[in-house]
């Protein structure tokens, strides 16, 4: 991802529901945001 989400990854839960997260080491995820494409500015 780019911009404010440059260190993040995304996972599409439903067609317009996206989870933004970061990997923190080998076995930890930091959940950053959950929302629609328009809410997240994607």
C-alpha distance matrix in Angstrom:
0.0 3.8 7.1 8.5 5.6 4.9 7.1 6.3 6.4 8.0 11.5 13.5 16.9 18.7 18.0 16.9 16.2 12.8 12.6 9.8 10.8 10.8 13.1 16.1 18.3 19.6 20.7 19.0 16.1 15.4 14.9 13.2 13.6 15.1 15.7 15.7 13.3 15.5 15.9 12.2 11.9 9.6
3.8 0.0 3.8 6.4 5.4 4.2 7.8 8.4 9.8 11.3 15.0 16.7 20.0 21.5 20.5 19.0 18.5 15.3 15.2 12.1 13.2 13.0 15.5 18.0 20.3 22.1 23.4 21.5 18.6 17.4 17.0 14.6 14.9 16.9 17.1 17.1 14.4 15.8 16.1 12.5 11.4 9.9
7.1 3.8 0.0 3.8 5.3 5.3 9.0 9.9 12.1 13.5 17.2 18.7 21.7 23.1 22.2 20.1 19.5 16.5 16.3 13.1 14.3 14.2 17.1 19.1 21.8 24.0 25.1 22.7 19.8 17.9 17.4 14.4 14.6 17.0 17.1 17.3 14.8 15.3 15.2 11.8 10.4 10.3
8.5 6.4 3.8 0.0 3.8 5.7 8.1 8.7 11.5 12.9 16.5 18.2 20.7 22.4 22.0 19.6 18.4 15.4 14.6 11.2 12.3 12.3 15.6 17.1 20.2 22.8 23.4 20.7 17.6 15.2 14.7 11.4 11.9 14.7 15.3 16.2 14.4 14.8 13.8 10.4 10.1 10.8
5.6 5.4 5.3 3.8 0.0 3.9 5.7 5.2 7.7 9.3 12.9 15.0 17.6 19.6 19.5 17.5 16.1 12.7 11.7 8.1 9.0 9.2 12.5 14.6 17.6 19.8 20.4 17.8 14.6 12.7 12.1 9.4 10.1 12.7 13.7 14.7 13.0 14.4 13.5 9.8 10.2 9.8
4.9 4.2 5.3 5.7 3.9 0.0 3.8 5.6 8.2 10.8 14.6 17.1 20.0 22.1 21.9 20.3 19.1 15.5 14.4 10.8 10.8 9.7 12.2 14.2 16.6 18.8 20.1 18.0 15.4 14.1 14.4 12.2 13.5 16.1 17.3 18.1 16.1 17.7 17.2 13.4 13.3 12.3
7.1 7.8 9.0 8.1 5.7 3.8 0.0 3.8 7.1 10.5 13.9 17.0 19.6 22.2 22.6 21.3 19.5 15.7 13.8 10.1 8.7 6.6 8.6 10.4 12.8 15.1 16.5 14.4 12.1 11.1 12.2 10.7 13.0 15.8 17.7 19.2 17.8 19.7 18.8 15.0 15.8 14.8
6.3 8.4 9.9 8.7 5.2 5.6 3.8 0.0 3.8 6.8 10.2 13.3 15.8 18.5 19.1 17.9 15.8 12.1 10.0 6.4 5.4 4.7 7.6 10.3 13.1 14.8 15.4 13.2 10.2 9.3 9.5 8.3 10.1 12.4 14.5 16.0 14.9 17.3 16.3 12.6 14.0 12.7
6.4 9.8 12.1 11.5 7.7 8.2 7.1 3.8 0.0 3.8 7.0 10.3 12.9 15.7 16.3 15.7 13.8 10.1 8.3 5.8 5.4 6.1 8.1 11.6 13.9 14.7 15.1 13.3 10.3 10.4 9.9 9.6 10.6 11.9 13.8 14.9 13.8 16.8 16.3 12.9 14.3 12.3
8.0 11.3 13.5 12.9 9.3 10.8 10.5 6.8 3.8 0.0 3.8 6.6 9.4 12.0 12.6 12.0 10.2 6.5 5.6 4.6 6.3 8.7 10.9 14.4 16.8 17.3 17.0 15.2 11.8 11.7 10.1 9.8 9.5 9.6 11.0 11.7 10.9 14.2 14.0 11.0 12.8 10.4
11.5 15.0 17.2 16.5 12.9 14.6 13.9 10.2 7.0 3.8 0.0 3.8 6.1 9.1 10.4 10.7 8.6 5.7 5.1 6.6 8.1 10.9 12.5 16.0 18.1 17.9 17.0 15.5 12.3 12.9 10.8 11.5 10.7 9.6 10.9 11.5 11.5 15.2 15.0 12.8 14.9 12.5
13.5 16.7 18.7 18.2 15.0 17.1 17.0 13.3 10.3 6.6 3.8 0.0 3.8 5.6 6.6 7.4 5.9 4.6 6.4 8.9 11.3 14.5 16.3 19.7 21.9 21.6 20.5 19.1 15.8 16.1 13.4 13.8 12.0 9.8 9.9 9.5 9.8 13.5 13.9 12.4 14.4 11.9
16.9 20.0 21.7 20.7 17.6 20.0 19.6 15.8 12.9 9.4 6.1 3.8 0.0 3.8 6.9 7.8 5.4 5.8 6.9 10.4 12.5 16.0 17.6 20.7 22.9 22.4 20.8 19.2 16.1 16.4 13.5 14.4 12.4 9.5 9.8 10.0 11.5 14.9 14.7 14.0 16.5 14.7
18.7 21.5 23.1 22.4 19.6 22.1 22.2 18.5 15.7 12.0 9.1 5.6 3.8 0.0 3.8 5.5 4.9 7.2 9.7 13.1 15.8 19.3 21.2 24.3 26.6 26.2 24.6 23.0 19.9 19.9 16.8 17.2 14.6 11.3 10.3 9.3 10.8 13.9 14.4 14.5 16.5 14.7
18.0 20.5 22.2 22.0 19.5 21.9 22.6 19.1 16.3 12.6 10.4 6.6 6.9 3.8 0.0 3.8 6.0 8.1 11.5 14.3 17.4 20.7 22.8 26.2 28.5 28.2 27.0 25.5 22.2 22.1 19.0 18.8 16.0 13.0 11.1 8.8 9.3 12.3 13.7 13.9 15.1 12.9
16.9 19.0 20.1 19.6 17.5 20.3 21.3 17.9 15.7 12.0 10.7 7.4 7.8 5.5 3.8 0.0 3.8 6.5 10.2 12.7 16.2 19.7 22.3 25.5 28.2 28.4 27.2 25.2 21.6 20.9 17.5 16.7 13.5 10.5 7.9 5.1 6.1 8.7 10.0 10.6 12.0 10.5
16.2 18.5 19.5 18.4 16.1 19.1 19.5 15.8 13.8 10.2 8.6 5.9 5.4 4.9 6.0 3.8 0.0 3.8 6.9 10.0 13.3 17.0 19.5 22.5 25.3 25.5 24.1 21.9 18.3 17.5 14.1 13.6 10.5 7.1 5.5 4.7 7.0 9.8 9.7 9.8 12.3 11.1
12.8 15.3 16.5 15.4 12.7 15.5 15.7 12.1 10.1 6.5 5.7 4.6 5.8 7.2 8.1 6.5 3.8 0.0 3.8 6.4 9.8 13.4 16.0 19.1 21.9 22.3 21.2 18.9 15.3 14.5 11.3 10.7 8.1 5.7 5.5 5.9 6.8 10.2 9.7 8.4 11.0 9.5
12.6 15.2 16.3 14.6 11.7 14.4 13.8 10.0 8.3 5.6 5.1 6.4 6.9 9.7 11.5 10.2 6.9 3.8 0.0 3.8 6.4 10.2 12.8 15.6 18.5 19.1 17.7 15.3 11.6 10.7 7.6 7.6 5.9 4.6 6.8 8.9 9.9 12.9 11.6 9.7 12.7 11.6
9.8 12.1 13.1 11.2 8.1 10.8 10.1 6.4 5.8 4.6 6.6 8.9 10.4 13.1 14.3 12.7 10.0 6.4 3.8 0.0 3.8 7.2 10.4 13.2 16.4 17.5 16.7 14.0 10.2 8.9 6.4 5.4 5.1 6.2 8.6 10.7 10.8 13.4 11.9 9.0 11.8 10.8
10.8 13.2 14.3 12.3 9.0 10.8 8.7 5.4 5.4 6.3 8.1 11.3 12.5 15.8 17.4 16.2 13.3 9.8 6.4 3.8 0.0 3.8 6.8 9.5 12.6 13.9 13.1 10.3 6.6 5.5 4.5 5.0 7.0 9.0 12.0 14.4 14.6 17.2 15.5 12.5 15.1 14.2
10.8 13.0 14.2 12.3 9.2 9.7 6.6 4.7 6.1 8.7 10.9 14.5 16.0 19.3 20.7 19.7 17.0 13.4 10.2 7.2 3.8 0.0 3.8 6.2 9.4 11.3 11.3 8.6 5.7 5.1 6.6 7.1 10.1 12.6 15.6 17.9 17.7 20.1 18.5 15.3 17.4 16.5
13.1 15.5 17.1 15.6 12.5 12.2 8.6 7.6 8.1 10.9 12.5 16.3 17.6 21.2 22.8 22.3 19.5 16.0 12.8 10.4 6.8 3.8 0.0 3.8 6.0 7.5 8.0 6.1 4.7 6.4 8.9 10.5 13.6 15.7 18.8 21.0 20.9 23.6 22.1 18.9 21.0 19.7
16.1 18.0 19.1 17.1 14.6 14.2 10.4 10.3 11.6 14.4 16.0 19.7 20.7 24.3 26.2 25.5 22.5 19.1 15.6 13.2 9.5 6.2 3.8 0.0 3.8 6.7 7.2 5.0 5.4 6.5 10.1 11.8 15.3 17.8 21.2 23.8 23.8 26.3 24.4 21.3 23.5 22.7
18.3 20.3 21.8 20.2 17.6 16.6 12.8 13.1 13.9 16.8 18.1 21.9 22.9 26.6 28.5 28.2 25.3 21.9 18.5 16.4 12.6 9.4 6.0 3.8 0.0 3.8 5.8 5.8 7.9 10.0 13.5 15.5 18.9 21.2 24.5 26.9 26.9 29.5 27.9 24.7 26.8 25.6
19.6 22.1 24.0 22.8 19.8 18.8 15.1 14.8 14.7 17.3 17.9 21.6 22.4 26.2 28.2 28.4 25.5 22.3 19.1 17.5 13.9 11.3 7.5 6.7 3.8 0.0 3.8 6.2 8.8 11.9 14.9 17.4 20.5 22.2 25.5 27.8 27.8 30.7 29.3 26.2 28.4 26.8
20.7 23.4 25.1 23.4 20.4 20.1 16.5 15.4 15.1 17.0 17.0 20.5 20.8 24.6 27.0 27.2 24.1 21.2 17.7 16.7 13.1 11.3 8.0 7.2 5.8 3.8 0.0 3.8 7.0 10.4 13.2 16.2 19.2 20.6 24.1 26.6 27.1 30.1 28.4 25.6 28.2 26.8
19.0 21.5 22.7 20.7 17.8 18.0 14.4 13.2 13.3 15.2 15.5 19.1 19.2 23.0 25.5 25.2 21.9 18.9 15.3 14.0 10.3 8.6 6.1 5.0 5.8 6.2 3.8 0.0 3.8 6.8 9.8 12.8 15.9 17.6 21.2 24.0 24.7 27.4 25.4 22.7 25.4 24.4
16.1 18.6 19.8 17.6 14.6 15.4 12.1 10.2 10.3 11.8 12.3 15.8 16.1 19.9 22.2 21.6 18.3 15.3 11.6 10.2 6.6 5.7 4.7 5.4 7.9 8.8 7.0 3.8 0.0 3.8 6.3 9.2 12.2 13.9 17.5 20.2 20.9 23.6 21.6 18.9 21.7 20.8
15.4 17.4 17.9 15.2 12.7 14.1 11.1 9.3 10.4 11.7 12.9 16.1 16.4 19.9 22.1 20.9 17.5 14.5 10.7 8.9 5.5 5.1 6.4 6.5 10.0 11.9 10.4 6.8 3.8 0.0 3.8 6.1 9.6 12.0 15.6 18.6 19.4 21.6 19.3 16.7 19.6 19.2
14.9 17.0 17.4 14.7 12.1 14.4 12.2 9.5 9.9 10.1 10.8 13.4 13.5 16.8 19.0 17.5 14.1 11.3 7.6 6.4 4.5 6.6 8.9 10.1 13.5 14.9 13.2 9.8 6.3 3.8 0.0 3.8 6.3 8.3 12.0 15.2 16.3 18.5 16.1 13.8 17.0 16.9
13.2 14.6 14.4 11.4 9.4 12.2 10.7 8.3 9.6 9.8 11.5 13.8 14.4 17.2 18.8 16.7 13.6 10.7 7.6 5.4 5.0 7.1 10.5 11.8 15.5 17.4 16.2 12.8 9.2 6.1 3.8 0.0 3.8 7.2 10.4 13.5 14.3 16.0 13.4 10.9 14.0 14.3
13.6 14.9 14.6 11.9 10.1 13.5 13.0 10.1 10.6 9.5 10.7 12.0 12.4 14.6 16.0 13.5 10.5 8.1 5.9 5.1 7.0 10.1 13.6 15.3 18.9 20.5 19.2 15.9 12.2 9.6 6.3 3.8 0.0 3.8 6.6 9.9 11.2 12.6 9.9 7.9 11.5 12.1
15.1 16.9 17.0 14.7 12.7 16.1 15.8 12.4 11.9 9.6 9.6 9.8 9.5 11.3 13.0 10.5 7.1 5.7 4.6 6.2 9.0 12.6 15.7 17.8 21.2 22.2 20.6 17.6 13.9 12.0 8.3 7.2 3.8 0.0 3.8 7.3 9.5 11.4 8.9 8.0 11.7 11.9
15.7 17.1 17.1 15.3 13.7 17.3 17.7 14.5 13.8 11.0 10.9 9.9 9.8 10.3 11.1 7.9 5.5 5.5 6.8 8.6 12.0 15.6 18.8 21.2 24.5 25.5 24.1 21.2 17.5 15.6 12.0 10.4 6.6 3.8 0.0 3.8 6.6 8.0 5.8 6.2 9.6 10.1
15.7 17.1 17.3 16.2 14.7 18.1 19.2 16.0 14.9 11.7 11.5 9.5 10.0 9.3 8.8 5.1 4.7 5.9 8.9 10.7 14.4 17.9 21.0 23.8 26.9 27.8 26.6 24.0 20.2 18.6 15.2 13.5 9.9 7.3 3.8 0.0 3.8 5.4 5.1 6.2 8.5 8.5
13.3 14.4 14.8 14.4 13.0 16.1 17.8 14.9 13.8 10.9 11.5 9.8 11.5 10.8 9.3 6.1 7.0 6.8 9.9 10.8 14.6 17.7 20.9 23.8 26.9 27.8 27.1 24.7 20.9 19.4 16.3 14.3 11.2 9.5 6.6 3.8 0.0 3.8 5.6 5.3 6.0 5.0
15.5 15.8 15.3 14.8 14.4 17.7 19.7 17.3 16.8 14.2 15.2 13.5 14.9 13.9 12.3 8.7 9.8 10.2 12.9 13.4 17.2 20.1 23.6 26.3 29.5 30.7 30.1 27.4 23.6 21.6 18.5 16.0 12.6 11.4 8.0 5.4 3.8 0.0 3.8 5.4 5.0 6.2
15.9 16.1 15.2 13.8 13.5 17.2 18.8 16.3 16.3 14.0 15.0 13.9 14.7 14.4 13.7 10.0 9.7 9.7 11.6 11.9 15.5 18.5 22.1 24.4 27.9 29.3 28.4 25.4 21.6 19.3 16.1 13.4 9.9 8.9 5.8 5.1 5.6 3.8 0.0 3.8 5.6 7.9
12.2 12.5 11.8 10.4 9.8 13.4 15.0 12.6 12.9 11.0 12.8 12.4 14.0 14.5 13.9 10.6 9.8 8.4 9.7 9.0 12.5 15.3 18.9 21.3 24.7 26.2 25.6 22.7 18.9 16.7 13.8 10.9 7.9 8.0 6.2 6.2 5.3 5.4 3.8 0.0 3.8 5.6
11.9 11.4 10.4 10.1 10.2 13.3 15.8 14.0 14.3 12.8 14.9 14.4 16.5 16.5 15.1 12.0 12.3 11.0 12.7 11.8 15.1 17.4 21.0 23.5 26.8 28.4 28.2 25.4 21.7 19.6 17.0 14.0 11.5 11.7 9.6 8.5 6.0 5.0 5.6 3.8 0.0 3.8
9.6 9.9 10.3 10.8 9.8 12.3 14.8 12.7 12.3 10.4 12.5 11.9 14.7 14.7 12.9 10.5 11.1 9.5 11.6 10.8 14.2 16.5 19.7 22.7 25.6 26.8 26.8 24.4 20.8 19.2 16.9 14.3 12.1 11.9 10.1 8.5 5.0 6.2 7.9 5.6 3.8 0.0
